[in-house]
Amino acid sequence: MSEEPLIVEDTLLLLFQPDSGTIAGENILFYVLGGAVLADLALAGRVEAEEHGLFTRVRAVGDGDAPDPLLAPALTSLSKKAQDVQAVLAGIGPQLRGPVLDRVVARGDLNRAEGKVLGLFPTTKLTLAGERRSDLIRRVRAALIDGDDPDPRTAASIALLSASGTLPQFHAEIPWGSDVYTRAKRLEDGDWGAAAASSAVVRTMNAVIMNTVIAATVLPRL
């Protein structure tokens, strides 16, 4: 397990709704988590994006094992051949929810209690633990409410939240309005400021997220 939480962990933790104990955007979650994994690999310098006609492909670069076990299936798949972002999302996304949730619980950011309804039907109750989600929300608020330039990790998470259509559900923590909508859409569209222009790694993250957004908003939602 990486010492610093991954973007995919942060994104799932942000999507957790403390009042209801649910994860927002379940019908599109595999796109969101898959895109976050690709962003993590890009940040680690293990994938690169390349334009291929109308599509963006990603390919594995570098040597050695994946920087984190959660990223290993995606890196293994990409090591075999370059693939369209949408194909990668379809291949890795559906298997991510469980392992990522396990990781967030293991870090102590969420509590999970197993039980049964009527003594027969298994249930799982998630509750918030620790301060990490609050810290993440503060970063998102700084970008969407105060207009601060987010760091690449926060920009990626915001773009994914926006693509999932869940940002209005954060109204109690991030008051929803036209300015928030506009700033979030700007990040979806790849406007990450000077950081993206000056860093090849962040440009790759940006390209991956933009193509994830396209997949999440255009392809059918399950």
Backbone hydrogen bonds, N-H to C=O, Kabsch-Sander energy under -0.5 kcal/mol:
donor,donor_aa,acceptor,acceptor_aa,energy
10,D,6,L,-2.4
11,T,7,I,-2.7
12,L,8,V,-1.9
13,L,9,E,-2.5
14,L,10,D,-2.5
15,L,11,T,-2.0
16,F,12,L,-1.0
16,F,13,L,-0.5
17,Q,22,T,-3.5
20,S,17,Q,-0.6
21,G,17,Q,-2.5
22,T,17,Q,-0.8
24,A,15,L,-2.6
24,A,22,T,-0.6
26,E,23,I,-0.6
28,I,25,G,-1.8
29,L,26,E,-0.9
31,Y,28,I,-0.8
32,V,28,I,-1.6
33,L,29,L,-3.0
34,G,30,F,-1.9
35,G,31,Y,-2.6
36,A,32,V,-2.0
37,V,33,L,-2.2
38,L,34,G,-2.0
39,A,35,G,-2.1
40,D,36,A,-2.3
41,L,37,V,-2.3
42,A,38,L,-2.3
43,L,39,A,-2.6
44,A,40,D,-1.8
45,G,42,A,-1.5
46,R,41,L,-2.9
47,V,41,L,-0.7
48,E,59,R,-2.2
50,E,57,R,-2.8
52,H,55,F,-3.5
55,F,52,H,-2.0
57,R,50,E,-3.1
57,R,55,F,-0.5
58,V,83,Q,-2.7
59,R,48,E,-2.2
60,A,78,L,-1.0
61,V,46,R,-2.6
71,L,68,D,-1.7
72,A,68,D,-0.6
72,A,69,P,-0.9
75,L,71,L,-2.1
76,T,72,A,-2.9
77,S,73,P,-2.2
78,L,74,A,-2.3
79,S,75,L,-1.7
80,K,76,T,-0.7
80,K,77,S,-0.8
81,K,77,S,-0.9
83,Q,58,V,-2.2
85,V,56,T,-2.0
88,V,84,D,-2.0
89,L,85,V,-2.5
90,A,86,Q,-2.0
91,G,87,A,-1.7
92,I,88,V,-2.7
93,G,89,L,-2.2
95,Q,92,I,-1.0
96,L,93,G,-1.9
100,V,96,L,-2.5
101,L,97,R,-2.5
102,D,98,G,-2.6
103,R,99,P,-1.9
104,V,100,V,-2.3
105,V,101,L,-2.4
106,A,102,D,-2.6
107,R,103,R,-2.0
108,G,105,V,-1.4
109,D,104,V,-2.0
110,L,104,V,-0.8
111,N,127,T,-3.3
113,A,125,K,-2.6
115,G,123,T,-2.5
117,V,121,F,-3.0
120,L,117,V,-2.2
121,F,117,V,-2.2
123,T,115,G,-2.8
125,K,113,A,-2.7
126,L,124,T,-0.5
127,T,111,N,-2.2
129,A,109,D,-2.2
135,D,131,E,-2.1
136,L,132,R,-2.4
137,I,133,R,-2.7
138,R,134,S,-2.0
139,R,135,D,-1.6
140,V,136,L,-2.3
141,R,137,I,-2.9
142,A,138,R,-2.2
143,A,139,R,-1.5
144,L,140,V,-2.8
145,I,141,R,-3.1
146,D,141,R,-1.6
148,D,142,A,-2.8
155,A,151,D,-2.8
156,A,152,P,-2.4
157,S,153,R,-2.1
158,I,154,T,-2.7
159,A,155,A,-2.5
160,L,156,A,-2.1
161,L,157,S,-2.6
162,S,158,I,-2.9
163,A,159,A,-2.3
164,S,160,L,-1.8
165,G,161,L,-0.5
165,G,162,S,-1.3
166,T,161,L,-1.4
167,L,161,L,-0.5
169,Q,166,T,-1.9
170,F,167,L,-2.0
171,H,168,P,-1.3
173,E,170,F,-1.8
174,I,170,F,-3.9
181,Y,177,G,-2.5
182,T,178,S,-2.6
183,R,179,D,-2.6
184,A,180,V,-2.5
185,K,181,Y,-2.5
186,R,182,T,-2.1
187,L,183,R,-1.6
188,E,184,A,-2.2
189,D,185,K,-2.2
190,G,187,L,-1.5
191,D,186,R,-2.5
192,W,190,G,-1.6
195,A,192,W,-0.6
196,A,193,G,-0.7
197,A,193,G,-1.1
198,S,194,A,-1.8
199,S,195,A,-0.9
203,R,199,S,-2.1
204,T,200,A,-1.9
205,M,201,V,-2.2
206,N,202,V,-2.9
207,A,203,R,-2.4
208,V,204,T,-2.5
209,I,205,M,-2.6
210,M,206,N,-2.6
211,N,207,A,-1.9
212,T,208,V,-1.9
213,V,209,I,-2.7
214,I,210,M,-1.9
215,A,211,N,-2.1
216,A,212,T,-2.9
217,T,213,V,-2.0
218,V,214,I,-1.8
219,L,215,A,-1.7
222,L,27,N,-1.0
